[in-house]
Amino acid sequence: MVNVSEAVARRMSVRAFRPDPVPGSLVRAILEAAQGAPSGGNLQPWRVYALSGQALVDFKALAASTPMQTPQYAVYPESLWEPFRTRRYECGEDLYGAIGIGRDDRPARLRQLARNVEFFGAPVGLFFCLDRNLGPPQWADVGMYMQSVMLLAIEHGLDTCAQEFWARYPQTVADFLGLPEDHMVFSGMALGYRDARHPINAWRTRRDPFNDWCEMRGFE
């Protein structure tokens, strides 16, 4: 049995999956177990859609033939400042470097970005939505639910990649899912078994030293 520390250490944004199917019963078990995630006032603001099989095939075909749309929220602030700008830059450079894509190879970078539409080959695509009238605290609650899904997936030998990429297709996703008008898409997520042989899964994002972001006061 994987413990929590092991699950946190193993979790990563996997961007190449094997096609092996994931049983619906297992997906449901993970999503139900994640419902133990905390939420302020027990609002449980998450609304989740899981696609696989023909439903996922149909959605990917639709998304691949649809232009990107105006996001309904800003994934990143404009003109990121330090240290956030450097962190994002290093993440991108490390990712593309892992698969031999140079900084100036824009066509190859766009092709890799488009792999999001395929959920990176994962057999399951998840969407996390919430009532658009809720505020930042409830967005944080949805994030905690998603983290619970990701860690529970590790326990069952699965991997994930959270995809705020889908904020670029708000209407496409909403129409396909039949999302109520008062709800919006927050994020997608690829779920499946990682392709351990693919080089894009061989690197890990960097983490800053502990003392750069945490102060401990009053301890012996």
C-alpha positions in Angstrom: 0.0 0.0 0.0 1.3 3.4 -1.0 1.5 5.9 1.9 0.7 9.6 1.6 4.3 10.7 1.5 5.1 8.2 -1.3 2.0 9.4 -3.2 3.1 13.0 -2.9 6.6 12.2 -4.0 5.5 10.1 -7.0 2.8 12.5 -8.3 3.8 14.4 -11.3 2.2 15.9 -14.4 2.4 12.9 -16.7 2.3 13.9 -20.4 2.5 10.5 -22.1 0.2 7.6 -21.2 -0.3 4.0 -22.3 -3.6 3.3 -24.0 -4.6 0.6 -21.4 -8.2 1.2 -20.4 -9.1 2.1 -16.8 -12.2 0.3 -15.5 -15.1 2.7 -14.8 -15.6 1.1 -11.4 -12.0 2.2 -10.4 -12.5 5.7 -11.7 -15.7 6.0 -9.7 -14.0 4.7 -6.6 -11.3 7.3 -6.9 -13.8 10.2 -7.5 -16.0 9.1 -4.6 -13.1 8.7 -2.2 -11.8 12.2 -3.1 -15.1 13.6 -1.9 -13.5 13.5 1.5 -11.6 16.6 0.5 -12.3 19.6 2.7 -14.4 22.5 1.7 -15.4 25.6 3.6 -18.9 25.3 5.1 -19.0 21.8 3.5 -20.2 23.5 0.2 -18.6 20.7 -1.9 -18.4 23.0 -4.9 -17.0 20.6 -7.3 -18.9 19.2 -10.3 -17.1 16.4 -12.1 -17.4 14.8 -15.5 -15.5 11.7 -16.5 -15.1 10.7 -20.2 -13.8 7.5 -21.6 -14.4 5.2 -24.6 -16.5 6.6 -27.4 -17.4 9.7 -25.4 -13.8 10.6 -25.1 -13.1 9.9 -28.8 -16.1 12.1 -29.7 -14.9 15.0 -27.5 -11.3 14.9 -28.7 -12.5 15.0 -32.3 -14.7 18.0 -31.6 -11.9 19.8 -29.7 -9.4 19.1 -32.4 -11.6 20.7 -35.0 -12.5 23.8 -32.9 -10.5 27.0 -32.6 -9.4 28.1 -29.1 -11.9 30.5 -27.4 -11.5 33.3 -25.0 -10.9 31.9 -21.5 -13.4 32.8 -18.8 -10.6 33.3 -16.3 -6.9 34.2 -16.4 -4.8 31.1 -15.9 -1.8 33.3 -15.2 -1.7 37.1 -14.4 -0.4 39.2 -17.3 3.3 40.1 -17.2 4.4 37.6 -14.5 6.9 39.0 -12.0 9.7 37.3 -10.1 10.1 34.7 -8.9 7.0 33.4 -10.7 8.2 34.4 -14.2 11.5 32.4 -13.8 9.7 29.4 -12.4 7.3 29.2 -15.3 10.1 29.8 -17.8 12.3 27.1 -16.3 9.4 24.7 -16.3 8.7 25.2 -20.0 12.4 25.0 -21.0 12.9 21.8 -19.0 9.8 20.2 -20.5 10.7 21.0 -24.1 14.3 20.1 -23.5 13.3 16.7 -22.2 11.9 15.9 -25.7 14.6 17.7 -27.7 12.5 20.7 -28.8 14.6 23.9 -29.0 13.6 27.3 -27.8 13.1 28.6 -31.3 11.2 25.6 -32.7 7.8 27.2 -32.4 6.0 24.6 -34.7 7.2 21.7 -32.5 6.2 23.6 -29.3 2.7 24.1 -30.7 2.4 20.4 -31.6 3.4 19.5 -28.1 0.8 22.0 -26.7 -1.8 20.4 -29.0 -1.1 17.0 -27.2 -3.4 18.4 -24.5 -6.3 17.9 -26.8 -5.5 14.2 -26.8 -5.2 14.1 -23.0 -1.6 13.0 -23.8 -3.0 9.6 -24.8 -4.7 8.9 -21.5 -7.8 6.7 -21.7 -9.8 8.9 -19.3 -10.5 12.6 -19.4 -11.9 14.4 -16.4 -13.4 17.9 -16.1 -13.8 19.8 -12.9 -16.4 22.6 -12.9 -18.1 24.8 -10.4 -20.8 27.4 -10.1 -19.5 30.6 -11.7 -21.0 32.7 -8.9 -18.7 31.1 -6.3 -15.5 32.9 -5.2 -11.8 32.2 -4.7 -12.3 30.1 -1.5 -14.5 27.7 -3.4 -11.9 27.5 -6.3 -9.4 26.5 -3.6 -11.8 23.8 -2.5 -12.0 22.4 -6.0 -8.2 22.4 -6.1 -8.1 20.3 -2.9 -10.6 17.9 -4.4 -8.4 17.6 -7.5 -5.3 17.0 -5.4 -7.1 14.2 -3.6 -8.0 12.6 -6.9 -4.3 12.8 -8.0 -3.0 11.2 -4.8 -5.7 8.5 -4.8 -4.8 7.7 -8.4 -1.2 7.1 -7.3 -2.5 4.6 -4.7 -4.2 2.6 -7.5 -1.1 2.6 -9.8 -2.5 5.4 -12.0 -1.1 8.8 -12.9 -2.6 12.2 -13.9 -1.9 15.5 -15.5 -4.0 18.5 -14.5 -4.9 20.6 -17.5 -5.9 24.2 -17.1 -5.4 24.1 -20.9 -9.1 23.5 -21.2 -9.8 27.0 -20.0 -9.1 27.8 -23.7 -12.2 25.8 -24.8 -14.9 26.9 -22.3 -17.8 26.8 -24.7 -16.7 23.6 -26.4 -16.4 21.8 -23.1 -19.7 23.3 -21.7 -21.7 22.4 -24.8 -20.4 18.8 -25.0 -21.0 18.2 -21.4 -24.3 19.9 -21.2 -23.0 22.1 -18.4 -25.6 24.3 -16.7 -25.3 27.9 -17.8 -24.5 29.0 -14.2 -21.5 26.6 -14.2 -18.0 27.0 -15.7 -15.1 24.8 -16.5 -12.1 25.2 -14.1 -9.7 22.4 -15.3 -9.4 19.1 -17.1 -7.3 16.2 -16.1 -5.8 13.2 -17.9 -6.0 9.9 -16.0 -4.3 6.6 -16.9 -1.1 4.6 -16.7 2.1 6.5 -17.5 4.3 5.5 -20.3 7.5 5.1 -18.3 9.6 4.8 -21.5 8.7 8.2 -22.9 11.4 10.8 -22.2 8.9 13.5 -21.3 8.1 11.6 -18.1 11.7 11.3 -17.1 12.1 14.9 -15.8 10.6 16.6 -12.8 9.8 20.3 -12.2 12.2 22.1 -9.9 11.3 23.1 -6.3 12.8 26.1 -4.5 14.7 25.6 -1.2 12.5 25.4 1.9 13.9 28.6 3.4 13.0 30.6 0.3 9.3 30.2 0.9 8.7 29.2 4.6 9.4 30.9 7.9 9.1 28.9 11.1 8.7 30.9 14.3 8.4 29.9 17.9 9.7 26.4 17.5 12.4 24.9 19.8 
